[in-house]
C-alpha cells in the first residue's frame, strides 16, 4: 500500500494544484504537504520540489512566486480559459434540446475543468425560456448511435413519430422502420436534425433526432455519398426553411435596405445585392420552399417581397388565404 501511495503522489499533487490554484490563486508548500499527508502520502519538501519539476516537464504550467513573506505555487494556465468555460456553460443552459437534468450534469462537469475559485464564477443563474421536455433525454443516446453508424459507414433503421391532437405519439408509416444512410447532424432553431440519404425515395431528407426511436445500426454500407458531398452544411439551414426537405429553387427577393443585416445573417456575406433604387435591393438565392419560408417572408411585414418564380407567389397567396379562411 505504501509503495502504491508513493507512486500516486504525483497524481495527487497534480489534482491538488488543478483544483485549488489558477492564474489568480496559489498555494503554499505547507498546504501541499498537509494535503498529501491527509491522503496518507509521505510529503518531504525535497521530493515535492522534484515532483513539481516532473509536472513542468510534462507540460503543466506550474509557477512559483513570492507574495508577502511566503512562496506560492500555482497552475497558471490550462486547456480552457475561464471565459471559454463561461461560454460553454451559457451555451448548455440556453440549449432547448437538452433537458434540465442533463444541463445540470453538464454544467457540473464543465465546472470541474477549472479551479474551485473560478468554479464559483461559473455558477451563474441565467434566465432562460426553457422548453425542454422529458423525452429529449433520448437525444444523447440517438446522437451517439448515429455517430457510431457514420464512423462505421453503416445505415441506420429507426421508428419515427410526431404528435397528434391528443398529445400522443403517432408513428409514421404505421410504425414501419425507416432505413437511411446518415451523414451529418445539424442544429437549427434550437433543434437537432439528421441529414441523411433516403435510398428508397432517392433524395436527401432531414429528421428530428428527438423524434427518432429504437435506432439500430444496420449491417449495410451507406450510399448517397455523391449527393451529400454536394451540400454545404453551413449554408444548408439557410436554404431549408424549418428543415423541410424538398427540391431547391432559385428565388428572387426584393428587400428594403434596412433589412440588409438580416439578409446577410440568413444567407451569408457572399449573397449578391443588386440595387433597385435608393430604398431597395434584390437578391437571388437557392432555397427549399415550404410554408416556413412563406411565413418568414410574411413576417418581414413587407420588408421582403417574393418576386420570382410566380408559381411560388401563388402558393404563398394560397397559404395566406387558407390561414384567414378565404
WONORBEL-V475177 format. One record per run of one state. SS is the DSSP state (H for helix, E for strand, C for the rest). FROM is the first residue (numbers start at 0). TO is the last residue. If there is no record, write none. Layout:
ss = {SS & SS}
from = {FROM & FROM}
to = {TO & TO}
//
This chain:
ss = {C & H & C & E & H & C & H & C & E & C & E & C & H & C & H & C & H & C & H & C & E & C & E & H & C & E & C & E & C & E & H & E & C & H & C & H & E & H & C & E & H & C & E & C & E & C & H & C & E & C & H & C}
from = {0 & 1 & 20 & 26 & 28 & 38 & 44 & 57 & 61 & 67 & 69 & 75 & 81 & 94 & 99 & 111 & 115 & 122 & 133 & 152 & 153 & 163 & 168 & 171 & 174 & 177 & 188 & 190 & 198 & 202 & 208 & 211 & 221 & 224 & 229 & 232 & 239 & 240 & 243 & 247 & 256 & 267 & 273 & 275 & 279 & 288 & 290 & 299 & 303 & 308 & 309 & 324}
to = {0 & 19 & 25 & 27 & 37 & 43 & 56 & 60 & 66 & 68 & 74 & 80 & 93 & 98 & 110 & 114 & 121 & 132 & 151 & 152 & 162 & 167 & 170 & 173 & 176 & 187 & 189 & 197 & 201 & 207 & 210 & 220 & 223 & 228 & 231 & 238 & 239 & 242 & 246 & 255 & 266 & 272 & 274 & 278 & 287 & 289 & 298 & 302 & 307 & 308 & 323 & 325}
//
